[in-house]
Amino acid sequence: MKHLSIVSLALLFSLVSFGQETWTLKSNKDGIAIYTKTIENSNYKGIRVKCSLPATLSQFVAVIMDVNTATEWLYSTKSSTLLKQVSPAEVYYYSEVGLPWPLSNRDFVCHLTAKQDPRTKIVTIDGPVVPDYMPEKSGIVRVTRSSGKWIIAPGENNTVNIEYTLEADPGGSIPAWLVNLFATKGPMESFRKLKTQINKPQYKKVQYAFIKN
């Protein structure tokens, strides 16, 4: 995410803090609100994305945990491959993020875990990277510090309310101005495609034992 936790490194290598700092609304189109903020002691902008979608909790989780299809909707994702399925609620996957020449592509191994609060029914999906899970590849920069988070809450009229944040350091040499220039482009394109992805037939009737819709 990415999370997809870092699956969303594809949402553009932003550095996000999960504290109480002030967020500034930068874009609000098609029901997708994107916020940024300046991070202390960092050249990168933070991002937060909020939107609501017509779906069940299980339906949305099914899309995020189906890591092999991330290339269909996650911005700049060149490849995404399941490495290990621990359980329906826990996976490890590898992803490569494409960057424009002359920059080197980035890759990462992400550990996704999903859990639900039995009282509020809110589902949280965490996705920290595990940089030493597999050997680095020649010509690709391994991301060693990143952690994304999805918070999915049941909404009214069969909808889910989504909040996504990402904390990531792309490593290597990427101009901060280039990262910040696309701080809204990546999330906007990803979430627009997510609206289509979630309605595909394979996710419509998915049920999980660990999720109550």
C-alpha positions in Angstrom: 0.0 0.0 0.0 1.8 -0.8 -0.5 2.2 -1.9 4.1 -0.8 -3.4 1.8 1.2 -1.7 3.9 4.3 -1.0 2.1 2.7 -2.3 -0.9 2.0 1.3 -0.8 5.5 2.3 -1.1 3.9 2.5 -4.5 1.9 5.4 -3.1 5.1 7.3 -3.4 7.8 6.9 -0.8 6.3 9.4 1.7 7.5 9.7 5.3 4.5 9.7 7.7 4.3 10.3 11.4 1.4 8.7 13.4 1.3 11.4 16.0 -1.0 14.4 16.4 0.8 16.8 14.0 -1.3 19.0 11.7 -2.3 17.6 8.4 -3.0 19.9 5.4 -5.7 18.9 2.8 -4.0 18.9 -0.6 -6.6 17.1 -2.8 -10.2 16.1 -2.4 -11.5 14.6 -5.6 -13.9 11.7 -6.4 -14.3 11.2 -2.6 -10.6 10.7 -2.1 -9.0 13.1 0.4 -5.2 13.3 0.5 -3.4 15.2 3.3 0.3 16.1 3.6 2.5 17.5 6.3 6.1 18.6 6.8 8.1 16.1 8.8 10.6 17.4 11.3 14.2 16.6 10.3 13.1 15.2 7.0 13.0 16.4 3.4 10.0 14.3 2.6 6.3 15.1 2.9 4.0 12.9 5.0 0.7 11.6 3.5 -2.6 10.4 4.7 -5.5 9.1 2.5 -9.1 8.9 3.5 -12.1 7.7 1.6 -15.3 5.6 1.8 -16.2 2.7 -0.5 -19.2 0.5 -1.0 -17.9 -2.8 0.4 -17.9 -5.2 3.3 -15.0 -5.4 5.7 -14.1 -8.8 4.4 -14.3 -7.7 0.8 -11.9 -4.8 1.4 -9.5 -7.0 3.4 -9.6 -9.6 0.6 -8.3 -7.0 -1.9 -5.4 -5.9 0.3 -4.3 -9.4 1.2 -4.5 -10.6 -2.4 -0.9 -9.3 -2.9 -0.4 -11.0 -6.3 -2.9 -8.6 -7.9 -1.4 -5.4 -6.5 0.0 -4.5 -9.9 -3.5 -4.0 -11.1 -4.2 -1.0 -8.9 -1.2 0.2 -6.9 0.7 3.1 -8.4 4.1 2.3 -9.9 4.1 -1.3 -8.7 6.1 -3.3 -11.3 5.7 -6.7 -9.5 4.1 -8.1 -6.4 4.5 -11.8 -5.4 3.3 -13.8 -2.5 6.2 -15.4 -0.6 4.5 -17.0 2.3 0.9 -17.4 3.4 1.0 -17.9 7.2 -2.7 -17.7 7.5 -5.6 -15.8 5.9 -4.7 -12.9 8.2 -0.9 -13.0 7.7 1.3 -13.0 4.6 4.8 -12.1 3.4 5.2 -10.7 -0.1 7.8 -9.2 -2.4 7.3 -6.1 -4.5 9.3 -4.0 -6.9 8.4 -0.4 -7.5 9.3 1.2 -10.8 11.0 4.6 -10.9 11.7 6.7 -14.0 15.2 6.6 -15.5 17.9 7.3 -14.4 16.7 6.3 -10.9 17.0 2.7 -9.8 13.9 0.8 -9.0 13.1 0.0 -5.3 12.0 -3.3 -3.8 10.9 -4.6 -0.5 9.5 -7.6 1.4 6.5 -6.8 3.4 4.9 -8.6 6.4 1.1 -8.0 6.3 -1.1 -8.8 9.3 -4.8 -8.1 9.7 -6.8 -8.1 12.9 -10.2 -6.9 14.0 -11.3 -5.2 17.2 -14.3 -7.4 18.3 -16.0 -4.4 20.0 -15.8 -1.7 17.3 -15.3 -4.1 14.4 -12.5 -1.9 13.1 -10.0 -3.8 11.1 -6.3 -2.8 11.1 -3.8 -4.1 8.6 -0.1 -3.4 9.4 2.6 -3.8 6.9 6.2 -3.3 8.0 9.1 -4.3 5.8 11.4 -7.2 6.5 14.5 -6.2 4.6 16.6 -9.4 5.3 13.8 -11.9 4.4 15.4 -12.5 1.0 18.7 -11.5 -0.7 18.9 -8.1 -2.4 18.8 -8.1 -6.2 21.5 -6.5 -8.4 20.5 -3.1 -9.7 17.6 -2.6 -7.3 17.7 -0.6 -4.1 16.2 -2.5 -1.1 13.9 -0.5 1.1 14.9 -1.1 4.7 12.7 1.3 6.6 8.9 1.4 5.9 5.7 0.7 7.7 2.2 1.2 6.3 -1.1 1.0 8.0 -4.7 0.5 6.9 -7.6 1.3 9.3 -10.9 0.1 7.9 -14.1 0.9 9.8 -17.7 -0.2 9.0 -19.7 2.7 7.7 -23.4 3.3 6.9 -25.3 1.8 4.0 -22.9 -1.1 3.4 -19.8 1.0 3.1 -16.3 1.0 4.7 -14.4 4.1 5.9 -10.7 3.8 5.0 -7.7 5.6 6.4 -4.3 4.8 5.0 -0.9 6.2 6.2 2.6 5.2 5.2 6.0 5.7 6.8 8.8 5.0 4.4 12.4 5.9 3.5 13.1 5.0 -0.1 16.8 4.8 0.5 19.5 5.6 -2.0 19.4 8.9 -3.8 16.0 10.3 -4.8 15.5 14.1 -4.9 13.0 15.1 -2.2 11.4 17.6 -4.7 10.6 14.7 -7.0 9.0 12.6 -4.2 7.0 15.6 -2.9 5.9 16.6 -6.4 4.0 13.3 -6.8 2.8 13.1 -3.1 -0.8 13.3 -4.3 -0.6 11.8 -7.7 0.3 8.3 -6.5 -2.4 8.0 -3.9 -5.1 9.5 -6.1 -4.4 7.1 -9.0 -4.1 4.1 -6.6 -7.4 4.7 -4.8 -9.3 5.4 -8.0 -8.2 2.0 -9.3 -9.0 0.5 -5.9 -12.6 1.5 -6.4 -12.7 -0.7 -9.5 -10.6 -3.5 -8.0 -12.8 -4.0 -5.0 -15.8 -4.7 -7.3 -14.3 -7.6 -9.1 -16.2 -10.8 -8.8 -13.5 -12.7 -6.8 -13.9 -10.4 -3.8 -17.7 -10.1 -3.7 -18.5 -13.0 -1.4 -15.2 -13.5 0.5 -15.7 -14.3 4.2 -13.0 -14.5 6.9 -13.3 -16.4 10.2 -11.5 -13.6 12.0 -13.8 -10.8 10.7 -17.3 -10.0 11.6 -19.0 -7.7 9.0 
